[in-house]
């Protein structure tokens, strides 16, 4: 078959052409291995294919892209020759909001397994508005490197390096209540699975051959398995690659602290992204974060000593939040001054404990805005939140967030 792979516009991002949609490229690799042909379209700059150009068109979208998924369906529902499939994290985490969209097949679960590829191809030919959840395999021994034919269209400069992204493990064992990919979320499961190291090395080698000099890892916790991480650090040295990654302060402290961080730097680490969420340990406990602000502080100080850029993110309006705990977060940011800071208001997505078990958390939901609401990347100071706590109204959270954003900008904090 001839399959068109489509990524909707990322209307919520200020710069959508930074990190590629690797999920579609994993699908492409398996489709090619089974003898099919694939083409790729990012609707940020490409046109949607026309009816009859492909046997099937597969669309993969995240939760903030649901409006674009709906727009595509309004066009493709009239098609007579090409069958359509919708998948991705949005449909997986929130099937109720997607099941009425007019695609032949709507898919959740791990779609790039060889058996799943065959099932999707067959079901899409005979279905209309059918939804399925595909199983999660127990390992990733079957995985193929993503098809990176289109990778040069996506890149980011970081500290003078040309960066591209990798995603070499799936799943997270942690319990953060706002996350759909943790052990209590709907995506993946509590088991963390790793791509075989030869597959990882093949990706790093290919990225180097394409002219990239840096890697951005999107693994939930890149440093979780220290022995495996050490093997990947040797690959970075072999191919002369720097990297950035997500990092949890509790895992770093548990596995060696500053010594482990030095080892990571020696293996090419130039930037980490740490989800602090709140400077209040009580708020962290409310969301089962598993880290402490003391651990976060240690990691930031080690980064400054070692010359590693430390980007830290915070969320306002978490369960139990008050003006005092938000001020605690503000004061910590101003005192310790991370090199890069990201502050968001809480957006409880479907498929997370916050939305699936609301009675267990101190949150009240107001009328949820439409699908075009601000998510991350496009700054719109006029947007309105829709979650409050017993201590805070929506308006109080919004005012504090806007004032803090302006203050951080005035004081020269980088995002």
C-alpha positions in Angstrom: 0.0 0.0 0.0 0.9 3.7 -0.4 0.5 5.4 3.0 0.5 9.2 3.6 1.7 10.2 7.1 0.2 13.5 8.3 1.2 15.7 11.3 -1.4 18.5 11.9 -0.4 22.1 12.4 1.0 22.8 15.9 -1.0 26.0 16.3 -0.1 26.2 20.0 3.6 26.6 19.4 5.5 29.7 18.5 8.1 27.7 16.6 6.7 24.3 15.4 9.6 23.3 13.3 12.0 22.5 16.1 11.4 18.9 17.1 10.1 16.3 14.6 7.0 14.0 15.1 9.1 10.9 15.7 6.0 8.7 16.3 5.0 9.0 12.6 8.6 8.2 11.6 8.6 5.0 13.7 5.5 4.0 11.9 7.1 4.7 8.5 10.1 2.5 9.4 7.8 -0.5 10.1 5.6 0.2 7.0 8.7 0.2 4.8 9.9 -3.0 6.4 6.6 -4.6 5.5 6.9 -3.6 1.8 4.7 -0.5 1.8 5.5 3.0 0.5 5.3 6.1 2.7 5.3 9.9 2.3 5.3 12.5 5.1 3.4 15.8 5.4 3.7 18.3 8.2 0.7 20.7 7.7 2.6 23.6 9.2 4.2 23.9 5.7 2.7 21.1 3.6 -0.8 20.8 2.0 -3.0 17.9 3.1 -2.9 15.2 0.4 -6.0 14.9 -1.8 -8.4 12.0 -2.0 -7.0 9.2 -4.2 -3.3 10.2 -3.8 -2.8 7.4 -1.2 -4.5 4.2 -0.2 -4.6 5.4 3.4 -3.7 8.6 5.2 -2.5 8.2 8.8 -2.8 11.3 11.1 -1.0 11.5 14.4 -1.8 14.2 16.8 -1.3 15.4 20.4 -4.0 16.6 22.8 -3.5 20.3 21.9 -4.0 19.5 18.2 -7.5 18.2 18.5 -8.9 21.2 16.7 -6.6 20.5 13.8 -7.6 16.8 13.9 -11.2 17.9 13.7 -10.5 20.3 10.8 -8.8 17.5 8.8 -11.7 15.2 9.5 -14.1 17.7 8.0 -12.2 17.5 4.8 -11.5 13.8 4.6 -15.0 12.6 5.6 -16.1 13.2 2.0 -13.2 11.2 0.5 -14.2 8.2 -1.6 -10.9 6.5 -2.4 -8.5 7.1 0.5 -9.1 5.6 4.0 -8.2 7.6 7.0 -6.7 6.8 10.4 -6.2 9.0 13.5 -3.8 8.1 16.2 -1.2 9.6 18.5 -1.1 10.7 22.1 -4.3 12.7 21.9 -6.6 9.9 20.8 -4.8 7.5 23.2 -5.1 9.6 26.3 -8.5 11.0 25.6 -10.5 8.6 23.4 -13.9 10.1 24.4 -13.1 13.4 22.8 -11.9 11.8 19.6 -14.3 8.9 19.0 -16.9 11.1 17.2 -14.3 12.5 14.7 -15.0 11.1 11.3 -12.1 8.9 10.5 -12.3 5.3 9.3 -10.2 4.2 12.3 -9.2 5.9 15.5 -6.2 4.2 17.2 -4.7 4.3 20.7 -1.9 2.3 22.1 1.5 1.2 20.7 0.9 1.5 17.0 4.4 0.8 15.6 4.6 -2.8 16.6 4.8 -5.0 13.5 1.5 -6.8 14.4 -0.2 -3.5 15.1 0.8 -2.1 11.7 -0.9 -5.0 10.0 -4.0 -4.7 12.1 -4.3 -0.9 11.4 -3.9 -1.5 7.6 -6.6 -4.2 7.6 -9.1 -2.5 9.8 -8.9 0.9 8.1 -10.0 -0.6 4.8 -13.3 -1.8 6.1 -14.1 0.4 9.1 -15.9 3.7 9.7 -15.5 5.5 13.0 -14.2 2.4 14.7 -11.9 2.9 17.7 -9.3 0.4 19.0 -6.7 0.4 21.7 -3.6 -1.6 20.7 -1.6 -3.6 23.3 1.7 -2.6 24.9 4.5 -5.1 24.2 6.7 -6.2 27.1 9.9 -5.1 25.5 11.2 -3.1 22.5 13.4 -5.8 20.9 11.3 -5.4 17.7 11.7 -1.7 17.4 13.3 -0.1 14.2 15.1 3.2 14.1 12.6 5.9 12.9 12.7 6.8 9.2 14.5 10.2 9.3 14.3 11.1 5.6 12.7 14.4 6.5 14.8 15.2 9.6 16.7 18.1 8.1 13.5 20.2 8.0 13.5 20.2 11.8 16.3 21.6 13.9 17.2 23.8 16.8 20.4 25.7 17.7 21.5 25.2 21.2 24.8 26.7 22.4 26.1 26.7 18.8 25.1 23.1 18.1 22.5 21.9 15.5 20.1 19.7 17.5 17.7 16.9 16.7 15.6 14.7 18.9 15.7 11.0 20.0 13.3 9.0 22.1 15.0 5.8 23.2 12.8 4.5 26.1 9.1 4.3 26.7 7.3 4.5 30.1 8.0 6.1 33.4 7.9 4.4 36.9 7.0 7.7 38.7 3.6 8.8 40.1 3.2 12.5 39.1 -0.5 13.1 39.2 -0.6 15.5 36.3 1.2 13.2 33.9 -0.4 10.8 31.4 2.8 8.7 30.9 3.7 7.9 34.5 2.8 4.7 36.3 -0.8 5.8 36.9 -1.4 7.5 33.6 -3.1 6.0 30.6 -0.1 6.1 28.2 2.5 3.3 28.4 2.4 1.6 31.7 4.5 1.4 34.9 7.2 -0.6 33.1 10.0 1.4 31.5 11.2 -0.3 28.3 14.4 0.5 26.5 15.4 0.3 22.9 18.3 -2.1 22.3 21.6 -0.2 22.4 22.5 -1.2 18.8 19.3 0.5 17.6 20.2 3.6 19.7 23.7 3.7 18.2 22.3 3.4 14.7 20.2 6.5 15.3 23.1 8.5 16.8 25.3 7.5 13.9 22.6 8.5 11.3 22.0 11.9 13.0 25.8 12.6 12.9 25.9 11.7 9.2 23.0 14.1 8.5 25.0 17.0 9.9 23.5 17.2 13.4 26.0 17.9 16.2 23.6 17.6 19.2 20.9 15.4 20.5 17.8 16.2 22.5 16.5 13.2 24.4 12.8 13.0 25.1 13.0 10.0 27.3 10.9 10.7 30.5 14.0 10.0 32.7 17.2 9.7 30.6 19.4 8.9 33.6 17.1 6.2 35.1 19.3 3.2 34.2 22.9 4.4 35.0 24.7 1.4 33.3 22.7 1.9 30.1 23.3 5.7 30.2 27.0 5.2 30.6 27.0 3.1 27.4 25.2 5.9 25.6 27.7 8.5 26.8 30.4 6.5 25.1 28.4 6.7 21.9 28.3 10.4 22.2 32.1 10.5 22.5 32.4 8.2 19.5 30.3 10.4 17.2 31.3 13.7 18.8 27.7 14.6 20.0 26.5 16.8 22.8 23.1 16.3 24.3 20.3 17.7 26.5 17.8 15.5 28.4 15.0 15.5 31.0 16.2 14.9 34.5 14.7 14.2 37.9 16.6 15.5 40.8 15.7 12.6 43.1 17.1 10.0 40.6 20.3 12.0 40.1 20.9 12.3 43.8 20.1 8.6 44.3 22.5 7.5 41.6 25.5 9.6 42.5 24.6 13.2 42.6 27.3 15.6 41.5 29.6 12.7 40.5 27.0 11.3 38.1 26.3 14.8 36.7 30.1 15.2 36.1 30.0 11.9 34.3 27.1 13.1 32.1 28.9 16.3 31.3 32.0 14.3 30.3 29.7 12.4 27.9 28.4 15.5 26.2 25.7 16.9 28.5 25.2 20.6 27.9 21.6 21.2 29.2 19.1 19.5 31.4 15.3 20.1 31.9 14.1 19.6 35.4 10.4 19.6 36.4 10.4 21.3 39.8 6.7 22.1 39.7 6.6 23.9 43.0 9.1 25.2 45.6 6.7 23.9 48.3 7.4 20.3 49.4 3.8 20.1 50.6 2.5 20.8 47.1 5.0 18.3 45.7 3.6 15.7 48.0 0.0 16.5 47.0 0.9 15.6 43.4 3.1 12.6 44.3 6.1 14.3 42.6 8.7 12.3 44.5 11.3 15.1 44.6 12.1 17.7 47.2 13.0 21.3 46.7 16.2 20.6 48.5 17.2 18.1 45.8 16.2 20.5 43.1 18.4 23.2 44.7 21.4 20.8 44.9 21.0 19.9 41.2 20.8 23.6 40.2 23.9 24.4 42.2 25.9 21.5 40.7 24.9 22.6 37.2 26.2 26.1 37.9 29.5 24.7 39.2 29.9 22.4 36.2 28.8 24.8 33.5 25.6 22.9 32.5 22.6 24.9 31.5 19.7 24.1 33.9 16.2 24.8 32.6 13.5 24.4 35.3 9.8 24.3 34.9 7.0 25.2 37.4 3.2 24.8 37.5 0.9 27.2 39.3 -2.5 26.1 40.6 -1.6 22.6 41.6 -3.8 20.8 44.2 -3.6 22.6 47.6 -2.0 25.7 46.0 -2.4 29.0 47.9 -1.0 32.5 47.5 1.6 31.6 50.1 2.8 28.5 48.2 2.9 30.4 44.8 4.9 33.1 46.6 7.2 30.4 47.9 7.9 29.3 44.3 8.4 32.9 43.2 10.9 33.6 46.0 12.8 30.4 45.2 13.1 31.3 41.5 14.4 34.8 42.3 16.8 33.6 45.0 18.4 30.7 43.1 18.0 32.1 39.5 18.0 29.1 37.2 19.5 30.0 33.9 16.2 29.2 32.1 12.7 29.2 33.7 9.4 28.1 32.4 6.2 28.8 34.4 2.8 27.5 33.4 -0.6 27.2 34.8 -2.1 23.8 35.5 -3.8 22.1 32.5 -5.2 18.8 33.6 -5.3 16.5 30.6 -7.5 13.5 30.3 -5.7 10.2 31.1 -4.0 11.7 34.2 -4.9 11.0 37.9 -5.9 14.6 38.3 -8.8 14.2 35.9 -9.5 10.5 36.3 -9.8 10.7 40.1 -10.7 14.4 40.8 -12.2 13.6 44.3 -8.7 12.8 45.5 -7.3 16.2 44.7 -8.1 19.8 45.8 -9.2 21.1 42.4 -12.3 22.7 41.1 -12.9 22.7 37.3 -14.5 25.7 35.7 -15.9 25.7 32.2 -13.1 24.3 30.0 -12.1 26.6 27.1 -12.1 25.5 23.5 -9.4 23.5 21.9 -7.4 26.5 20.7 -6.5 27.5 24.3 -2.9 28.4 25.1 -0.8 25.3 25.9 3.0 26.1 25.6 5.2 28.0 23.3 2.8 30.8 22.3 2.6 33.5 24.9 -0.8 35.0 25.2 -1.3 37.1 28.4 -5.0 37.3 27.8 -5.8 33.6 28.2 -7.8 32.4 31.2 -7.2 29.3 33.3 -10.0 27.0 34.2 -8.8 25.2 37.4 -9.0 26.6 41.0 -8.3 25.3 44.4 -10.0 25.7 47.8 -7.6 28.5 48.5 -7.5 30.2 45.1 -9.8 31.4 42.4 -9.1 31.1 38.7 -8.6 34.9 38.7 -6.0 34.8 41.5 -4.0 32.2 39.7 -4.1 34.0 36.4 -3.1 37.4 38.0 -0.2 35.8 39.9 1.0 34.0 36.8 0.9 37.1 34.6 2.7 39.3 37.2 5.4 36.6 37.6 5.9 36.2 33.9 6.3 40.0 33.5 8.7 40.1 36.5 10.9 37.3 35.2 11.0 39.0 31.8 12.0 42.4 33.4 14.7 40.7 35.5 16.2 39.0 32.4 15.3 35.4 33.0 15.5 33.3 29.9 12.9 30.8 28.8 
